[in-house]
Amino acid sequence: MLKIEVMPTYNLKINGKSHTVNADEDTPLLWVLRDQLDLVGTKFGCGIGQCGACTIHVDGHATRSCLTQISEAETMEITTIEGLSKTGEHPVQQAWKTIDVPQCGYCQSGQIMTAAAFLKSNTNPSNEAIRTAMNGNICRCASYNSIEDAVKLASEQINNPQKA
């Protein structure tokens, strides 16, 4: 007798919208975002949570989507780079443009998502605090000084929005 396995169904809230997906319970959220929902701004880097390219926000906290199983995600509020702002007006995104941070650009969505989550809890960080917060994100082009400058500029824009 042929046994047909049915994949579980999950209801997810991503970027303020409800999505229903079918996936094995241990499927990384990263693959659901990219392959099923076409949210490809979140990048695959290492697959073991070490590089930060796949960083998203889960309940407002920077989280590696390659380490988050779909079975864990059903009750979470998920934000990807596509949902950070509709038109790129988030202070971190604006600072990234002003400083001209991207070189190859591959790590940038993860860097931006990490910085945005960090600046929610520390709106006036020191350079050392920025380096510590961004430490888990690898940039293959070594744009670390520009990234630090952009996070600092974003914090200034958050604290003084009239100057933005």
Z-matrix of the N, CA and C atoms (Angstrom, degrees):
N
C 1 1.444
C 2 1.523 1 109.21
N 3 1.303 2 116.39 1 134.92
C 4 1.462 3 123.45 2 -179.08
C 5 1.520 4 109.73 3 -79.40
N 6 1.319 5 115.36 4 125.76
C 7 1.464 6 120.40 5 179.15
C 8 1.528 7 108.13 6 -101.22
N 9 1.310 8 116.96 7 122.31
C 10 1.454 9 122.32 8 179.24
C 11 1.524 10 108.58 9 -103.20
N 12 1.328 11 114.53 10 121.16
C 13 1.459 12 118.79 11 177.50
C 14 1.519 13 109.14 12 -93.83
N 15 1.301 14 114.85 13 133.19
C 16 1.457 15 121.03 14 178.46
C 17 1.522 16 107.73 15 -104.39
N 18 1.326 17 115.14 16 128.48
C 19 1.466 18 118.83 17 177.70
C 20 1.518 19 109.66 18 -71.46
N 21 1.321 20 116.08 19 143.46
C 22 1.467 21 119.46 20 176.60
C 23 1.525 22 111.65 21 -62.19
N 24 1.314 23 115.11 22 154.13
C 25 1.459 24 122.42 23 176.97
C 26 1.522 25 108.35 24 -106.38
N 27 1.321 26 115.31 25 136.77
C 28 1.466 27 121.17 26 179.69
C 29 1.518 28 109.42 27 -125.75
N 30 1.317 29 115.02 28 139.74
C 31 1.466 30 122.16 29 175.52
C 32 1.515 31 107.16 30 -105.43
N 33 1.309 32 115.80 31 118.56
C 34 1.461 33 121.66 32 -175.05
C 35 1.520 34 110.66 33 -119.09
N 36 1.337 35 115.39 34 147.13
C 37 1.462 36 120.56 35 172.53
C 38 1.528 37 107.14 36 -109.15
N 39 1.334 38 114.90 37 109.63
C 40 1.457 39 121.38 38 -176.06
C 41 1.522 40 108.55 39 -127.70
N 42 1.320 41 115.30 40 125.51
C 43 1.467 42 121.88 41 179.05
C 44 1.526 43 111.23 42 54.14
N 45 1.340 44 115.75 43 37.85
C 46 1.458 45 121.47 44 176.33
C 47 1.515 46 115.10 45 79.68
N 48 1.330 47 117.60 46 3.48
C 49 1.461 48 121.01 47 -179.62
C 50 1.516 49 110.36 48 -120.12
N 51 1.324 50 116.10 49 150.27
C 52 1.465 51 121.50 50 177.28
C 53 1.529 52 109.88 51 -87.29
N 54 1.317 53 115.21 52 138.03
C 55 1.463 54 122.16 53 178.23
C 56 1.516 55 108.26 54 -134.28
N 57 1.313 56 117.11 55 140.62
C 58 1.455 57 122.71 56 174.09
C 59 1.520 58 107.49 57 -113.41
N 60 1.337 59 115.77 58 126.44
C 61 1.458 60 121.00 59 -178.33
C 62 1.524 61 109.87 60 -133.65
N 63 1.309 62 115.07 61 154.51
C 64 1.460 63 121.75 62 173.22
C 65 1.521 64 107.78 63 -111.63
N 66 1.314 65 116.39 64 130.83
C 67 1.462 66 120.75 65 179.71
C 68 1.515 67 109.20 66 -164.26
N 69 1.324 68 115.59 67 154.94
C 70 1.457 69 119.68 68 172.07
C 71 1.520 70 108.25 69 -61.85
N 72 1.317 71 116.56 70 147.78
C 73 1.472 72 120.49 71 -173.09
C 74 1.524 73 113.93 72 -61.53
N 75 1.313 74 117.96 73 -25.40
C 76 1.461 75 120.28 74 -178.82
C 77 1.533 76 113.35 75 -97.76
N 78 1.321 77 117.30 76 10.80
C 79 1.467 78 120.91 77 177.30
C 80 1.523 79 109.47 78 -66.58
N 81 1.334 80 117.77 79 129.56
C 82 1.465 81 119.29 80 176.45
C 83 1.531 82 110.75 81 -62.89
N 84 1.317 83 115.73 82 138.98
C 85 1.458 84 121.53 83 178.60
C 86 1.527 85 110.65 84 -54.68
N 87 1.320 86 117.64 85 -34.50
C 88 1.462 87 122.16 86 178.53
C 89 1.524 88 111.64 87 -51.26
N 90 1.321 89 117.00 88 -45.00
C 91 1.471 90 120.59 89 -176.47
C 92 1.513 91 111.53 90 -71.69
N 93 1.318 92 116.81 91 -33.35
C 94 1.467 93 119.62 92 176.53
C 95 1.529 94 109.06 93 -66.96
N 96 1.323 95 116.63 94 -46.02
C 97 1.469 96 120.34 95 179.07
C 98 1.524 97 111.08 96 -57.39
N 99 1.314 98 116.60 97 -49.96
C 100 1.464 99 120.96 98 -174.34
C 101 1.528 100 112.79 99 -77.01
N 102 1.338 101 117.19 100 -49.49
C 103 1.460 102 120.93 101 -169.72
C 104 1.526 103 114.19 102 -85.87
N 105 1.327 104 116.80 103 -32.87
C 106 1.463 105 118.50 104 -177.52
C 107 1.527 106 112.61 105 -99.86
N 108 1.326 107 117.48 106 -33.87
C 109 1.462 108 120.40 107 -174.54
C 110 1.526 109 112.69 108 -107.09
N 111 1.301 110 117.75 109 -1.43
C 112 1.463 111 123.96 110 177.69
C 113 1.532 112 112.70 111 57.24
N 114 1.319 113 116.34 112 33.34
C 115 1.464 114 122.19 113 174.83
C 116 1.532 115 106.60 114 -96.70
N 117 1.315 116 115.47 115 78.19
C 118 1.456 117 121.78 116 -169.33
C 119 1.532 118 113.89 117 -89.94
N 120 1.316 119 117.78 118 4.48
C 121 1.460 120 120.30 119 174.55
C 122 1.510 121 111.75 120 -67.29
N 123 1.329 122 117.05 121 -27.71
C 124 1.454 123 122.44 122 175.24
C 125 1.522 124 106.68 123 -79.77
N 126 1.318 125 116.94 124 121.79
C 127 1.460 126 121.67 125 -171.59
C 128 1.520 127 112.59 126 -99.76
N 129 1.330 128 115.29 127 152.12
C 130 1.459 129 122.47 128 169.83
C 131 1.519 130 107.33 129 -90.76
N 132 1.316 131 116.15 130 125.38
C 133 1.456 132 120.22 131 178.48
C 134 1.510 133 111.30 132 -115.76
N 135 1.318 134 116.12 133 -70.70
C 136 1.463 135 120.08 134 -174.48
C 137 1.529 136 113.07 135 -116.03
N 138 1.322 137 118.02 136 -27.11
C 139 1.460 138 120.96 137 -178.65
C 140 1.517 139 114.68 138 81.03
N 141 1.336 140 117.66 139 1.43
C 142 1.465 141 120.37 140 -179.62
C 143 1.530 142 112.44 141 -127.35
N 144 1.313 143 117.34 142 17.49
C 145 1.458 144 121.87 143 174.79
C 146 1.507 145 115.87 144 73.88
N 147 1.324 146 118.27 145 17.06
C 148 1.454 147 120.67 146 -175.68
C 149 1.520 148 114.84 147 -99.07
N 150 1.344 149 118.41 148 -20.13
C 151 1.473 150 119.41 149 -171.40
C 152 1.528 151 113.81 150 -102.95
N 153 1.324 152 118.49 151 -26.41
C 154 1.458 153 121.26 152 177.74
C 155 1.512 154 116.08 153 87.92
N 156 1.339 155 119.04 154 -4.17
C 157 1.465 156 120.95 155 -177.74
C 158 1.525 157 112.21 156 -61.69
N 159 1.314 158 117.40 157 -26.72
C 160 1.467 159 121.53 158 -176.07
C 161 1.530 160 113.18 159 -96.67
N 162 1.324 161 118.02 160 15.86
C 163 1.459 162 121.63 161 -174.95
C 164 1.525 163 111.45 162 -65.47
N 165 1.327 164 114.06 163 131.81
C 166 1.463 165 124.04 164 174.88
C 167 1.524 166 106.67 165 -130.94
N 168 1.318 167 117.32 166 177.84
C 169 1.463 168 120.64 167 172.21
C 170 1.521 169 108.20 168 -104.40
N 171 1.310 170 115.61 169 131.19
C 172 1.455 171 122.80 170 172.73
C 173 1.517 172 105.99 171 -120.79
N 174 1.320 173 114.64 172 115.45
C 175 1.466 174 120.65 173 -175.95
C 176 1.528 175 110.53 174 52.15
N 177 1.332 176 116.41 175 37.15
C 178 1.456 177 122.71 176 176.23
C 179 1.513 178 115.94 177 85.99
N 180 1.325 179 118.04 178 -2.44
C 181 1.457 180 121.58 179 -177.55
C 182 1.526 181 110.64 180 -107.98
N 183 1.325 182 116.68 181 140.48
C 184 1.459 183 121.32 182 176.25
C 185 1.519 184 108.82 183 -62.65
N 186 1.337 185 115.68 184 127.31
C 187 1.464 186 121.90 185 -174.10
C 188 1.518 187 109.46 186 -140.94
N 189 1.310 188 116.53 187 140.40
C 190 1.467 189 121.51 188 176.97
C 191 1.528 190 108.46 189 -80.56
N 192 1.312 191 116.70 190 114.83
C 193 1.469 192 120.41 191 -177.60
C 194 1.522 193 112.52 192 -72.33
N 195 1.325 194 118.18 193 -18.51
C 196 1.465 195 120.13 194 177.79
C 197 1.524 196 111.13 195 -73.14
N 198 1.330 197 117.42 196 -20.33
C 199 1.466 198 121.73 197 -179.55
C 200 1.521 199 113.31 198 -100.81
N 201 1.314 200 117.40 199 -7.75
C 202 1.463 201 122.08 200 -177.95
C 203 1.518 202 108.84 201 -94.98
N 204 1.322 203 116.37 202 118.23
C 205 1.464 204 120.28 203 179.12
C 206 1.521 205 110.03 204 -79.10
N 207 1.315 206 115.34 205 146.52
C 208 1.459 207 121.06 206 -179.63
C 209 1.528 208 111.09 207 -56.65
N 210 1.314 209 117.68 208 -33.77
C 211 1.466 210 120.86 209 -179.03
C 212 1.525 211 112.19 210 -66.30
N 213 1.327 212 117.91 211 -20.19
C 214 1.460 213 122.58 212 177.84
C 215 1.521 214 112.07 213 -87.86
N 216 1.315 215 117.24 214 -17.73
C 217 1.461 216 121.99 215 -166.32
C 218 1.524 217 115.14 216 -88.25
N 219 1.309 218 117.88 217 -9.81
C 220 1.466 219 119.86 218 -171.28
C 221 1.526 220 113.56 219 -62.67
N 222 1.304 221 118.81 220 -31.24
C 223 1.468 222 120.83 221 -178.05
C 224 1.529 223 112.63 222 -97.86
N 225 1.321 224 116.46 223 4.58
C 226 1.459 225 120.94 224 -174.16
C 227 1.524 226 112.05 225 -94.81
N 228 1.319 227 115.26 226 151.46
C 229 1.460 228 121.81 227 170.67
C 230 1.519 229 106.24 228 -96.94
N 231 1.321 230 116.16 229 113.91
C 232 1.455 231 122.68 230 -171.62
C 233 1.530 232 109.78 231 -109.13
N 234 1.332 233 115.28 232 135.06
C 235 1.461 234 121.00 233 174.87
C 236 1.522 235 107.66 234 -127.91
N 237 1.317 236 115.60 235 128.83
C 238 1.461 237 121.48 236 175.31
C 239 1.527 238 108.08 237 -104.08
N 240 1.307 239 116.14 238 175.98
C 241 1.470 240 120.11 239 178.18
C 242 1.531 241 110.40 240 -57.05
N 243 1.325 242 117.56 241 -33.39
C 244 1.465 243 120.58 242 179.20
C 245 1.526 244 112.02 243 -66.11
N 246 1.324 245 117.00 244 -23.81
C 247 1.460 246 121.10 245 -178.46
C 248 1.515 247 114.69 246 -101.50
N 249 1.329 248 117.49 247 -0.67
C 250 1.470 249 119.82 248 -178.78
C 251 1.520 250 110.42 249 -62.18
N 252 1.320 251 116.83 250 -42.09
C 253 1.463 252 122.32 251 172.25
C 254 1.525 253 107.56 252 -158.02
N 255 1.309 254 115.66 253 151.34
C 256 1.465 255 119.83 254 -176.25
C 257 1.529 256 113.02 255 -68.19
N 258 1.316 257 116.87 256 -36.51
C 259 1.465 258 119.82 257 -173.98
C 260 1.530 259 113.40 258 -124.91
N 261 1.325 260 117.75 259 19.59
C 262 1.458 261 120.04 260 178.56
C 263 1.513 262 114.34 261 78.19
N 264 1.345 263 116.70 262 23.20
C 265 1.469 264 119.32 263 -176.41
C 266 1.531 265 114.01 264 -91.76
N 267 1.317 266 117.95 265 1.05
C 268 1.467 267 119.11 266 177.19
C 269 1.527 268 108.54 267 -59.37
N 270 1.333 269 118.40 268 140.63
C 271 1.470 270 120.71 269 -178.00
C 272 1.531 271 114.19 270 -53.19
N 273 1.317 272 117.45 271 -35.73
C 274 1.467 273 119.49 272 178.85
C 275 1.530 274 109.83 273 -67.89
N 276 1.317 275 117.07 274 -43.50
C 277 1.465 276 120.00 275 178.58
C 278 1.529 277 110.94 276 -63.14
N 279 1.319 278 116.46 277 -40.93
C 280 1.465 279 120.31 278 178.23
C 281 1.528 280 111.10 279 -63.70
N 282 1.329 281 116.21 280 -43.27
C 283 1.468 282 120.26 281 179.40
C 284 1.525 283 111.00 282 -64.40
N 285 1.320 284 116.74 283 -37.16
C 286 1.469 285 120.75 284 178.56
C 287 1.529 286 110.27 285 -60.18
N 288 1.338 287 115.39 286 -40.39
C 289 1.468 288 119.75 287 178.94
C 290 1.528 289 111.00 288 -70.06
N 291 1.320 290 116.38 289 -44.69
C 292 1.462 291 120.81 290 -178.10
C 293 1.527 292 111.19 291 -60.64
N 294 1.316 293 116.66 292 -45.58
C 295 1.466 294 121.76 293 -178.51
C 296 1.536 295 110.84 294 -78.66
N 297 1.318 296 117.33 295 -16.87
C 298 1.465 297 123.09 296 -177.63
C 299 1.526 298 110.44 297 60.79
N 300 1.329 299 114.95 298 54.80
C 301 1.460 300 121.74 299 -174.99
C 302 1.528 301 113.95 300 -67.49
N 303 1.323 302 119.74 301 -48.75
C 304 1.476 303 118.76 302 -168.82
C 305 1.522 304 113.45 303 -63.32
N 306 1.304 305 114.08 304 137.97
C 307 1.463 306 121.05 305 167.45
C 308 1.524 307 105.63 306 -109.99
N 309 1.324 308 118.79 307 -84.03
C 310 1.465 309 118.13 308 176.01
C 311 1.525 310 109.77 309 -76.71
N 312 1.341 311 116.73 310 -29.00
C 313 1.458 312 121.71 311 175.75
C 314 1.511 313 115.89 312 86.65
N 315 1.326 314 118.43 313 -7.13
C 316 1.461 315 119.85 314 -172.60
C 317 1.526 316 113.02 315 -61.36
N 318 1.306 317 117.83 316 -41.61
C 319 1.467 318 120.86 317 -176.13
C 320 1.526 319 113.19 318 -85.17
N 321 1.313 320 117.43 319 -7.09
C 322 1.458 321 120.88 320 -165.93
C 323 1.522 322 114.58 321 -61.62
N 324 1.323 323 119.17 322 -39.91
C 325 1.471 324 118.05 323 -179.43
C 326 1.525 325 110.43 324 -63.83
N 327 1.322 326 116.78 325 -40.08
C 328 1.468 327 119.42 326 177.41
C 329 1.517 328 112.08 327 -67.18
N 330 1.324 329 116.51 328 -39.72
C 331 1.466 330 120.77 329 177.46
C 332 1.531 331 110.10 330 -61.96
N 333 1.331 332 116.22 331 -46.80
C 334 1.468 333 121.44 332 -178.33
C 335 1.527 334 110.58 333 -63.48
N 336 1.325 335 117.26 334 -42.85
C 337 1.470 336 120.15 335 -179.30
C 338 1.534 337 110.98 336 -66.39
N 339 1.327 338 117.10 337 -38.13
C 340 1.467 339 120.40 338 176.94
C 341 1.521 340 109.88 339 -64.81
N 342 1.326 341 116.92 340 -46.56
C 343 1.465 342 121.27 341 -179.13
C 344 1.531 343 111.23 342 -62.51
N 345 1.327 344 117.15 343 -42.93
C 346 1.466 345 120.52 344 -178.74
C 347 1.529 346 111.18 345 -63.04
N 348 1.329 347 116.78 346 -42.44
C 349 1.473 348 119.74 347 178.34
C 350 1.531 349 110.50 348 -66.36
N 351 1.319 350 116.84 349 -41.47
C 352 1.461 351 121.48 350 178.91
C 353 1.523 352 111.40 351 -60.94
N 354 1.330 353 117.09 352 -44.90
C 355 1.465 354 120.20 353 -177.04
C 356 1.527 355 113.25 354 -71.18
N 357 1.315 356 118.15 355 -13.85
C 358 1.470 357 120.14 356 172.68
C 359 1.526 358 110.35 357 -67.60
N 360 1.330 359 115.60 358 -34.87
C 361 1.466 360 119.02 359 -176.98
C 362 1.521 361 113.35 360 -98.88
N 363 1.329 362 117.64 361 -14.92
C 364 1.462 363 121.04 362 -179.41
C 365 1.525 364 107.78 363 -143.37
N 366 1.309 365 116.00 364 92.67
C 367 1.467 366 119.74 365 -175.58
C 368 1.525 367 113.79 366 -83.79
N 369 1.322 368 117.15 367 -6.84
C 370 1.465 369 120.49 368 179.15
C 371 1.530 370 109.23 369 -136.38
N 372 1.337 371 116.51 370 64.58
C 373 1.467 372 118.84 371 -173.67
C 374 1.523 373 113.57 372 -81.05
N 375 1.308 374 114.92 373 152.52
C 376 1.461 375 121.11 374 170.90
C 377 1.531 376 107.97 375 -78.11
N 378 1.317 377 116.09 376 165.69
C 379 1.464 378 119.51 377 176.57
C 380 1.525 379 110.72 378 -60.80
N 381 1.313 380 116.96 379 -37.45
C 382 1.466 381 120.91 380 178.49
C 383 1.528 382 110.61 381 -64.48
N 384 1.337 383 117.65 382 -41.83
C 385 1.464 384 120.58 383 178.81
C 386 1.526 385 110.77 384 -64.52
N 387 1.321 386 116.82 385 -37.95
C 388 1.469 387 120.47 386 177.22
C 389 1.518 388 109.70 387 -63.89
N 390 1.313 389 117.81 388 -47.14
C 391 1.468 390 120.85 389 179.43
C 392 1.521 391 111.34 390 -59.49
N 393 1.324 392 116.04 391 -41.68
C 394 1.464 393 120.23 392 179.60
C 395 1.525 394 110.67 393 -64.89
N 396 1.323 395 117.02 394 -45.22
C 397 1.466 396 121.16 395 -178.27
C 398 1.525 397 111.94 396 -64.93
N 399 1.316 398 116.73 397 -36.73
C 400 1.464 399 121.73 398 -175.54
C 401 1.533 400 112.37 399 -90.17
N 402 1.306 401 117.08 400 -3.36
C 403 1.453 402 122.86 401 -173.38
C 404 1.531 403 114.13 402 -55.53
N 405 1.299 404 119.57 403 -33.22
C 406 1.461 405 121.94 404 -177.02
C 407 1.514 406 114.47 405 -80.86
N 408 1.321 407 118.16 406 0.71
C 409 1.460 408 121.52 407 179.89
C 410 1.527 409 109.23 408 -106.27
N 411 1.313 410 115.60 409 121.73
C 412 1.457 411 121.11 410 -179.00
C 413 1.522 412 109.79 411 -93.30
N 414 1.323 413 115.16 412 134.21
C 415 1.463 414 121.81 413 175.24
C 416 1.521 415 107.40 414 -115.62
N 417 1.309 416 116.55 415 114.20
C 418 1.466 417 121.27 416 -178.28
C 419 1.525 418 111.89 417 -64.30
N 420 1.318 419 116.95 418 -25.27
C 421 1.478 420 121.18 419 -178.75
C 422 1.525 421 111.92 420 -90.91
N 423 1.328 422 117.36 421 -3.27
C 424 1.463 423 123.10 422 178.67
C 425 1.530 424 112.25 423 62.03
N 426 1.313 425 116.93 424 43.51
C 427 1.471 426 122.40 425 178.90
C 428 1.527 427 111.96 426 -86.11
N 429 1.303 428 117.05 427 28.77
C 430 1.462 429 121.01 428 -172.51
C 431 1.522 430 113.84 429 -60.41
N 432 1.319 431 118.15 430 -39.21
C 433 1.467 432 119.87 431 179.38
C 434 1.525 433 110.81 432 -65.48
N 435 1.315 434 117.16 433 -41.49
C 436 1.467 435 120.77 434 177.73
C 437 1.523 436 111.24 435 -66.91
N 438 1.321 437 116.31 436 -38.39
C 439 1.475 438 120.24 437 177.55
C 440 1.516 439 109.51 438 -62.36
N 441 1.318 440 116.98 439 -46.14
C 442 1.467 441 121.08 440 178.68
C 443 1.526 442 110.55 441 -60.61
N 444 1.320 443 117.16 442 -43.46
C 445 1.471 444 120.88 443 178.27
C 446 1.529 445 111.04 444 -62.18
N 447 1.315 446 117.12 445 -39.93
C 448 1.463 447 120.65 446 -179.24
C 449 1.528 448 111.32 447 -68.62
N 450 1.316 449 117.93 448 -39.28
C 451 1.469 450 120.34 449 177.74
C 452 1.524 451 109.32 450 -64.58
N 453 1.318 452 116.74 451 -41.55
C 454 1.471 453 120.75 452 177.90
C 455 1.529 454 110.39 453 -62.52
N 456 1.333 455 117.64 454 -44.99
C 457 1.463 456 121.46 455 178.13
C 458 1.527 457 110.77 456 -62.30
N 459 1.318 458 117.19 457 -42.07
C 460 1.475 459 120.57 458 178.21
C 461 1.520 460 110.81 459 -61.73
N 462 1.315 461 117.72 460 -39.20
C 463 1.465 462 119.96 461 178.57
C 464 1.525 463 110.48 462 -64.95
N 465 1.334 464 116.52 463 -37.98
C 466 1.472 465 120.09 464 176.58
C 467 1.524 466 110.86 465 -64.88
N 468 1.329 467 117.29 466 -39.81
C 469 1.467 468 121.13 467 178.13
C 470 1.524 469 111.52 468 -66.80
N 471 1.322 470 116.71 469 -36.00
C 472 1.470 471 120.63 470 177.85
C 473 1.522 472 109.61 471 -67.08
N 474 1.325 473 117.00 472 -40.81
C 475 1.464 474 121.12 473 -178.58
C 476 1.519 475 113.69 474 -77.98
N 477 1.330 476 117.20 475 -24.24
C 478 1.475 477 122.00 476 -179.30
C 479 1.534 478 109.15 477 -135.14
N 480 1.320 479 118.10 478 70.13
C 481 1.471 480 119.97 479 -174.79
C 482 1.521 481 113.82 480 -61.39
N 483 1.307 482 119.36 481 -25.06
C 484 1.461 483 120.98 482 -179.89
C 485 1.522 484 111.54 483 -67.89
N 486 1.325 485 118.37 484 -22.82
C 487 1.460 486 122.27 485 179.41
C 488 1.537 487 111.82 486 -87.10
N 489 1.315 488 116.73 487 -8.78
C 490 1.476 489 120.26 488 -176.69
C 491 1.503 490 112.02 489 -70.62
